[in-house]
Amino acid sequence: MVLGGGVSHGIAHVGVLKVIERFHIPIDYIAATSSGGIVGAFYAAGMEIEKIEEIALKMNWHNLVRIHLFRKEMVTISGIEDMLKKYLGDKQFSDMKIPFAVAATCLKKADLCILNEGSVAKAVAAGCAFPGAFAPAKINSFLAADGGVIGYQVPVDVARKMGANFVIASDVVPVYPVEDIPMDPLHIFERAVNILMNKLSEDQTRRANILVQPAIGEEDLWHLDEHKARRMVSAGEIAAEKVLRKLARKY
């Protein structure tokens, strides 16, 4: 199972996983980046999907990420790390019930780094560190940032390196044409980043056996309330149900 990045759009992964369970599909590995890593860490640790949904619906993403774009004093990702430790404790990768890995970008080497040892909370937070919004994280020998920077917004190859031979990927930032875009800096930045990440990740999404792309559209990332969060979970369920029903008919 591959869970892609997408800030608060990562909530849609909860709906996808609910359908995965409904279809009784076993998950042997989870690879993720950015917000997909948050949902993935909870699930890999053995947390019930109902509990993950409860956390996701109550999570205040705006306060959690504390966006301050391109300021001289970069914002750390400690809020994400603290939140994960609150619910999981300081679990290590070796404690995970499902093998789990986080795709990140090593800024020093300009290459992919796969985080799969040590503290899960620290690794997931590092995979959320989008340049310009957050300070990169020093972890192991890497200066790590969001995996989408290096084209691993949906890290299918990481799952395959873990041993997976059949990959279901959940991509929560598919980009479609739109009629109107709110003309404020955050929305323009969000749209531009989504387009960039979508193009960079095309090679990875093509490598998935099954690709689920929830129809979230231009849902506001920055002022998320419980109603919007529920819509995202529902979008994940609808998209996964549609794709997996086709798969069930095929096999």
Secondary structure, 3 states (H helix, E strand, C coil): CEECCCHHHHHHHHHHHHHHHHCCCCCCCEEECCHHHHHHHHHHCCCCHHHHHHHHHHCCHHHHHCCCCCCCCCECCHHHHHHHHHHHCCCEHHHCCCCEEEEEEECCCCEEEEECCCEHHHHHHHHCCCECCECCEEECCEEEEEHHHHCCCCCHHHHHHHCCCCCEEECCCCCCCCCCCCCCHHHHHHHHHHHHHHHHCHHHHHCCCEEECCCCCCCCCCCCCHHHHHHHHHHHHHHHHHHHHHHHHHC
